Amino acid sequence: MSISELTTAAPAVQGAGVKAYTVGMADDVPPGEGRAFVAGGTQIAVFRLRDGSLHATQAACPHAGGPLADGQTDVNVLVCPLHQYAFRWADGTSPGGAPPVRLYPVRERDGYLVVDV
C-alpha cells in the first residue's frame, strides 16, 4: 500500500472520537527537527527529538500562529520560532504564560508516522 493510500484510507477508531492517521514516513522527520502534516483535516507538527522520541502538537502557536514545526526543541520543551515562547512536552503548558499547545499521541509503525487525532 502506498503512503497516499494510507493517508486517504478510513482511519481506525481509537476511542471516543479519536482516530489514528498515517501522516508520512518516519524518515521524513530527521532527528532534532519537526515537520508539518495534516491528520484528518487537522494541521499538526511532528518532531523527532535527538534522543529518538517522537512528539506531536498543533501546527500553529496559540500565541501568534507561528509555525511550530520550525521551532527549536530539546527533551523538555518546544520553542516557537516567532516569539520564543516555550511549551512543555509533558503537558503542553508554557512557563512564559502563553496559552498551552495541544499535544497528540504519535508513534512509528512499520516505518510510518501514525498520529491520534
N, C-alpha and C positions, 0 to 999 in steps of 0.2 A: 504494500500500500504506500502511495506517495504521501509526502507531507501535505500537499494540497488536499488530498482525500481525507487525511486525518483531521485537518483543521476545519473542514466543512462538514464532516460527519456529525451525526447527532451525538452530543456528549452523554456520557454515562452519569446517571443521577448519583450523587454522593451523600445526600441528606436533604433536609428540608430546604429546598430552593438552591442548593449548592450543586454545581456541575463541574466536572473535570474537562478541561480543554487542552489539547495538544497545540502549542503555540509556535514551536520551532525546534530546531536541532539543538541539543545541549552544547555542541561545539560553536554555536552562533554567539555564545557569551563567553569571552575569554576571561581567565582569572583576573580579578581586580577591576572588572568593568561591568556595566549594565547595558541592556538593550530594551527598546520599547517593542511591545507586541500588542495584539488585540486578542482577547479571550471572550468569546460570546458577546461581542459588542462592547466590552469594557476595555479601555486602554489601561495597560499595566506596564510596569518596568520590572524586568528580571535581572538580578545581579548574581554573579558568581564571585564570592569573596576569595581572597588569596589562600584561605585555608580550605577551599574547595566547596564550602557550603553555598547553598542557593537560597535566595530571598526574593520575594516579590512584593511590590507596593503599587498603589495607584500611580499612574504615569505623570500626573501634574502635581506640583507642590501646592498644598492647600493655602499657602500664604499669598503667592502671586502667580501661580500657574507655571512655574519654571519646570523644565524638562528633567525630571528626577533621574532618568536613565543616564544623563550626562553628569550626575553628581559623583562626588568622591565618597568612598566607603572604607570602613575598617570593620573589625569584628563586632563593634558595639553600635555604630551609627552610620547613617547615610546623611551626607551634607548636600543640600540644594545648591546648584551652581549659580543661581541668581543672587541670593542674599545670604548665603552661608548658614541658613537655618539647619540645625541638626535634628535627626529623627532616630529614636532608638529602635534597633531591630527587635528588641524584646517585646515591645508593645505599641510602637508607632508614635509615642509621645515625643514632644520637643522640649528639651530643657530650656530653650530660649523663649517659650511661651507661644509659639505658632500652633495653630490647630494640628491635631495628630494626623498622620497619614494612615490610610487603610492598608493593612497587610493581608497578603493572600498566601495560602499554603502552596508551595511549589516543590516539585521533585523531578528527578530524571528517571525515565523509564525507557529502556531499550534504545538509548541514545537520543530520546526526545524530551523536551521540556513539557511538563504537564502542570497546569495551574488550576486550582479550585476557585471558582468564582460563584 
